[in-house]
Amino acid sequence: MIEIQALLKRVVDKRQLTQKYRALQHQVHRLEGAPRLVGKTPAMQKVNLL
């Protein structure tokens, strides 16, 4: 029974870490914004306006 409890605790811990990781990833993406595109051509300028 102790082995099952230990396994369940590890599962819960891993799930919590995964949720925290995803939340931090989301926060980083939100703070960084969209990646900047490189290029000065008229076509790229149109893309940058989107």
C-alpha positions in Angstrom: 0.0 0.0 0.0 2.9 2.4 0.8 4.3 1.7 -2.7 1.0 2.8 -4.3 0.9 5.9 -2.2 4.5 6.8 -3.2 3.6 6.2 -6.9 0.5 8.4 -6.7 2.5 11.1 -5.0 5.1 11.0 -7.8 2.3 11.2 -10.4 0.7 14.2 -8.7 4.1 15.9 -8.3 4.9 15.4 -12.0 1.5 16.7 -13.0 1.9 19.8 -10.9 5.4 20.4 -12.4 4.0 20.0 -15.9 1.3 22.5 -15.2 3.8 25.0 -13.8 6.1 24.5 -16.8 3.2 25.1 -19.2 2.1 28.2 -17.3 5.7 29.6 -17.3 6.0 28.8 -21.0 2.8 30.7 -21.7 4.0 33.7 -19.6 7.3 33.8 -21.5 5.6 33.7 -24.9 3.2 36.5 -23.8 6.0 38.7 -22.5 8.3 38.1 -25.5 5.6 38.7 -28.1 5.8 37.5 -31.6 9.2 36.9 -33.0 10.6 39.6 -35.2 10.9 38.9 -38.9 14.0 39.9 -40.9 13.8 41.6 -44.2 13.2 45.1 -45.7 11.7 44.2 -49.0 8.2 45.6 -49.9 6.8 42.0 -49.5 8.2 41.7 -46.0 7.0 45.1 -45.1 3.5 44.0 -46.0 3.9 40.9 -43.8 5.1 43.0 -40.9 1.9 45.1 -41.1 -0.3 42.0 -40.5 
